[in-house]
């Protein structure tokens, strides 16, 4: 098992037909809210608890800032790989995440609700989940408060994405990582314990994303923030594309697209991780402040 930051421990969450492995870190007092971190294709929950440098771990930082932090292994990864070796569709993963959040809420304090912080393919799940929750909220599941997604666009910047970014394919190394200088020493040695085979059903779904993005984005009803790394090579993210991406979130209270200098696709494992994570928490704080202000208004 890969090493973990102090205060981070493994847990298992019941998620319908599968059990999801996860990492959790809890604050010293009542949580402000819960951040559920969702990894990309070919990675694992440990992506959000990088060990190459103390500043890299999202989970450790979030707990210190007063959030319950949970990084889940998506269906087909970790514990669920044995029960779902081919993975699941995005719709099935969304249902599994919903069940896992219900289980989480039954065993841990979740605060004001849940934020999803997602990377790459995990962002597809986050948008799918938000779209599914827009019409029929479950009172047994903490409310969704916002989405922060990195490394995800609509249109691929490659002619043949071949099912998405698989870190086991050497020809995709630069697309996944960018420049070596973006990462602390020992990052790639530590990352060996984080990578996992990308399930075949997931690879097949990746090809459908350009036509699914507009449908999911249009249904999202919570604030959204998208971030592209300086060397994001998987997705088109020129200025016209960025403006078009934001425009698709017509039902969301806000939709922002940011850029992260000094970073490659795997932002949360690089030197820029702390900067990106703090920007994400600043966004979450804005969401909480907006929610509190709205709740305090009397008719």
N, C-alpha and C positions, 0 to 999 in steps of 0.2 A: 504494500500500500504506500502511495506517495506520502511524504511528510506533510504536516499541516501546521498552520500558524497557531500560536498559543490562543486558546479559547475557541478554536474551530474543532468540531467533532463530527463524526459520521452519524447519519440517521437513515431510517428507511420509512418511506411514505406509501401507504396503500393507495393505488391508483387504478381501481377497477380490476381488470384482468391481470394487471402486472403490479409489481412492487418496484418503486423507484428509489434508488440509492441517492443520497444527498449529503451535503455538508451544511452545518448550521453554526452560526455564531450569534450569541445573544448579548444585549447590553446589560450593564450592571443594574439598571432600573427598568421601569415600564417602558416598552418601546414606543417611539414616535409613530412608527409604521413598520411594515415588513417589506423588504426588498427580496424578490425572488429572481435569481440570476439564471439565465438559460443559455447554455453553450451552443456553439456552432457545430457544423458537420465535421465528423472525424475527431472531435475533441471530447472533453468530459467536464464534470463539475469542478474539478481541480483547476481549470483554467482561471477561475475567479479567486483562487488562493495561491497565486504564483509564489514560488519559494526562492527565486534567484536573488531577490533583494527585499528587505522588510517593507519598502514603500509600495510594493506591487499588489499586495493582497487586497482585493475589494472587500472580502468578508471581514477581515480584521479592521479595516478602516470604518466600514459601516457600523459595526458593533460599537466602536469607540464614539461614533457620532450619534448613538442612541437608537439604532435600527436593529430589529431582528433580521438577520441575513441568512438566506437559504439559497444554495446553489444546487440545482437538481440535475441528475443524469437523465436526459430525455429517454423516452421509450426506445429500446434497442441498444442502449448503452448501460454500462455498469451492471447492477443486479438484474435489470430487466432483459439483458441480452440473451439470457438462457430461455426466457419465456417468449421473447419476441425477436428471434435472431434476424428476421428480415426487416425489422423496424415497423413503423406505423405511418399511415398517411397523416397529413397535417390535421385533418378533422379528428382522427383517432387520438393523436397526440394532444390536441386541445381538450378532448374529453378526459384524458388521463391526467392532464395538468389540473383540470377542474376538480377531479376527485382527490388528487394529492393535496390541493389547497384546503379542501374540506377536512381532510385528515389532519393537516398541519394546524388548522384553526381549533381542532378539538384537543390539541395537546400542548399548544404554546400560545403565549400572548402575541397578538399581531398588531396591536395599536390601531391607528386610524383606518388601516386598510392595506392594500398590496400595491406595490409598484413592480413592474416587470422591467428588468434590465437585461437586455438580450444582445447576443452577438451573432452576426452572419445568419446561418440557417435558423438559429434560435430566434432571430427577429421575425422570421416567417411564422413561427409558432406564436410569438407574442402578438403579432397583428391578427392572426387567425383567431386566437383566444379572445382578444378584445372585441373583434367583430361578432363572435358568437355570444359574448356576454352582454352586448349592447341591448338586445331585445328582451332578455329574460333573466334578470339577476337572481341568484340563489341566496336566500337569507343565511344559509349555513356556511357560505363562503365569504370571506372578507371582501369588501368592495374594491374594484380595480380603480386606482387613483391616477395612473399615468404610465407611459411607456418611454423608456430610453433605450434606443437601439443603435448599435454601431456595426459598421461593415455590411450594410444591406441597402441595396437600391431596388430599382425595378428592372432595368435592362442590363444584361451582362455585357462586359467589355471584352468578351472573348466570343469567337464565332461558334465554338463547340464547347460549352461548359462541361460536358461529359458528367452530368449529375452533380456538379458543384465542387467546391474546394475540398479535395481529399488530401490531407497532409502526407499520406502514404505514397502519393504519386510525386516523384522527385521533380518532374517538369513543372509542378505547381509551386515549388518551394518559394520562389520570389514573390509570387502572387499572394501567398499566405503570410509572408514575413516582411518583405521589403528589405531595407538596408540592414546589415549586421549591426551598425552603430546605434540602431534604435533600441537595442536590448542589453540588459545587464549581462556580465559574464556568467556562464553556466546556465543561461536560459534554455539553451537547446538540449543540454544534458537533462535538466529538470523536466523539460517538455516531453521527453521520451515516455514518462509515466502518465502523461495526460492524453496522448493520442489514442484513438480507437478506430476500428474499421467503420466506415460509413455504411449503414444498412442499405441494401439494394432498393427497398421501397422508397427510402428517403432520396436516393440518387435519382430515381425516376421522377419523383415529385418536383425536384429542383428545376427540371426543364419546363415545368408548367408555370413557374412563378411570374414571368412577365405579364401573363394574362390574368393571373389571380391577384396580383398586387392592387390594381385599381378597385376591385370588388371589396377586398378586405379593408383597404384604406378608407373607402367611402363610408363604411359602417362604424368605424372607430369613433367613440364618443368621449374619450378622455384625452388630456393633453399628450402630445407626442413630441419627442426630440430625436432626430436622426443625426449621427455623426459619421463623417468620412475621414479616414486617416489621410495624411499628406501623401503617402504612397499606397492609396487604395487602388488596386489593379484589377479587382474582380468586377467592378461596377462602373458604369458611366456616371459621372457626377460633375459635369461641366455646369456652368451657371444656368443655362436654359433648362437642363435636366433637373437641377436642384429646385428651381422655381416650379417646375411641373410636378415634382414629387410632393412638395408642400401643398399644392393646390388640390391634390387628390383627397386631402383630409378635410373635406368640407364640413363634416359634422363634428369635428373635434373642436374643443374650446380654443386650442392653439396648436400650431404645428411649426416647429423650428428645425432648421438644418444647419448644423455646425461643422467646422473642420478642425481636426486635431493635428497641429504641426508636429514634426519629429516622430512620426509614428507610421507603422505599416498596418496591414490588415488586422493582425492580432494585437490590438492596442493594449488590452489589459495585461499583457505579459511584458510590455516594454517600459523604457524609462518614462514615457508619457502617461503610464497607467494612472499614477496618482493624480495628475492634472485632469485627465479625463474623468476619473471617478469623482473627484471633488466637483467638477462641473455637473456631473449627473446628480450628485446630492444637492447641489444648489438648485437644480431644476426641481427635484423632489420637494425641497423646502418651499419653493414658489407654489407648487401644486397644493401643499398643505396650507399655506397662508391664504391662497385663493379659496380653498374649501372652508377654512375657518371664517373668513370674511363673509362668505355667502351664508354660512349657518347663523352668523350673528345678526343678519339683517332681519328685522321684524316686519311683518306685513303692514 
